[in-house]
Structure formats: structure tokens, C-alpha cells
């Protein structure tokens, strides 16, 4: 069911995924139900938007993907998001 929610909405950009992880991780301070959702977003993003070589796809669309590994818009945001999960910041 969760996969359907993510896959219906295009375009999918890594910045949105990263911000979702960061936001729901922060909201855990107000309600513990938000933290598992941050992890679900992270798991889906790693499964669906990370390449075999390790970098994250910038943009997914129904017809095409933009796989340029932009340091600022793709990699840095996901790094920040994943680190926020690890360190609970």
C-alpha cells in the first residue's frame, strides 16, 4: 500500500524525499508515530532512488529519470536526511 502512495505521484525529486525524512524525524519530538514514517520514506528512497553505484537519482518521472548526481540537490540533501535519522537531530 505504501509503495502505491509514492508511485502515483510524479515527478518525484530527491529533495522532496530528503525534506520528508528531515521533517518527520523532527516531528517525532511531538508524536512518536512520526519517526517510523521518516524511516519508511528513507527505506523507499534508498530502494527506489539510489543507484547501484550509491548516488541518488535527482528526478523520477513516469517516462524518464534524471540520473545526474548533483552534489548540492541530490547527494547533500540525502546525506543530511540520513544523518538526521542516525543522530536523531
Wavefront OBJ file of the C-alpha trace (Angstrom):
o trace
v 0.000 0.000 0.000
v 2.764 2.474 0.912
v 4.525 1.883 -2.409
v 1.334 2.840 -4.250
v 1.177 6.168 -2.437
v 4.693 7.082 -3.531
v 4.450 5.734 -7.082
v 1.235 7.528 -8.069
v 2.684 10.992 -7.714
v 5.128 12.213 -10.310
v 7.535 13.836 -10.549
v 9.474 12.526 -7.585
v 12.509 14.588 -6.667
v 15.156 13.621 -4.175
v 14.888 16.994 -2.448
v 11.265 16.237 -1.546
v 12.184 12.823 -0.196
v 15.028 14.290 1.851
v 12.855 17.026 3.282
v 10.180 14.489 4.200
v 12.710 12.443 6.157
v 14.042 15.522 7.949
v 10.574 16.895 8.734
v 9.032 13.678 10.060
v 12.188 12.931 12.036
v 11.900 16.355 13.717
v 8.177 15.865 14.390
v 8.967 12.757 16.466
v 9.536 15.211 19.346
v 5.784 15.905 19.295
v 4.440 12.448 18.484
v 6.337 9.152 18.365
v 4.263 7.998 15.362
v 6.183 10.324 13.041
v 9.580 8.634 13.419
v 8.582 5.329 11.763
v 7.210 7.293 8.814
v 10.579 9.041 8.397
v 12.179 5.588 8.233
v 9.603 4.417 5.677
v 10.434 7.360 3.438
v 14.151 6.624 3.819
v 13.713 2.927 3.016
v 11.583 3.650 -0.050
v 14.030 6.294 -1.274
v 17.047 4.029 -0.884
v 15.223 1.186 -2.635
v 13.825 3.265 -5.499
v 16.097 6.265 -5.958
v 19.588 5.066 -5.111
v 21.713 3.726 -7.950
v 23.885 0.627 -7.768
v 26.963 2.838 -7.502
v 25.470 4.584 -4.462
v 24.379 8.013 -5.589
v 20.783 9.210 -5.539
v 18.744 9.970 -8.657
v 17.762 13.625 -8.813
v 14.365 13.267 -10.511
v 11.990 10.431 -11.426
v 9.157 10.844 -13.881
v 6.778 8.352 -15.482
v 8.739 8.396 -18.708
v 12.307 9.214 -17.684
v 14.755 9.703 -14.815
v 17.365 12.411 -14.395
v 20.302 10.480 -13.007
v 22.831 13.304 -12.811
v 24.429 13.048 -9.343
v 24.057 16.710 -8.377
v 26.103 17.217 -5.230
v 24.007 20.076 -3.861
v 20.482 18.963 -4.778
v 20.705 15.201 -4.549
v 23.604 13.867 -2.566
v 23.968 16.563 0.103
v 20.262 16.628 0.966
v 20.049 12.861 1.281
v 23.237 12.835 3.344
v 21.700 15.402 5.706
v 18.429 13.444 5.894
v 20.078 10.097 6.628
v 22.427 11.618 9.183
v 19.457 13.246 10.922
v 17.907 9.781 11.291
v 21.082 8.262 12.694
v 21.785 11.048 15.187
v 18.101 11.826 15.919
v 18.600 15.517 15.188
l 1 2 3 4 5 6 7 8 9 10 11 12 13 14 15 16 17 18 19 20 21 22 23 24 25 26 27 28 29 30 31 32 33 34 35 36 37 38 39 40 41 42 43 44 45 46 47 48 49 50 51 52 53 54 55 56 57 58 59 60 61 62 63 64 65 66 67 68 69 70 71 72 73 74 75 76 77 78 79 80 81 82 83 84 85 86 87 88 89
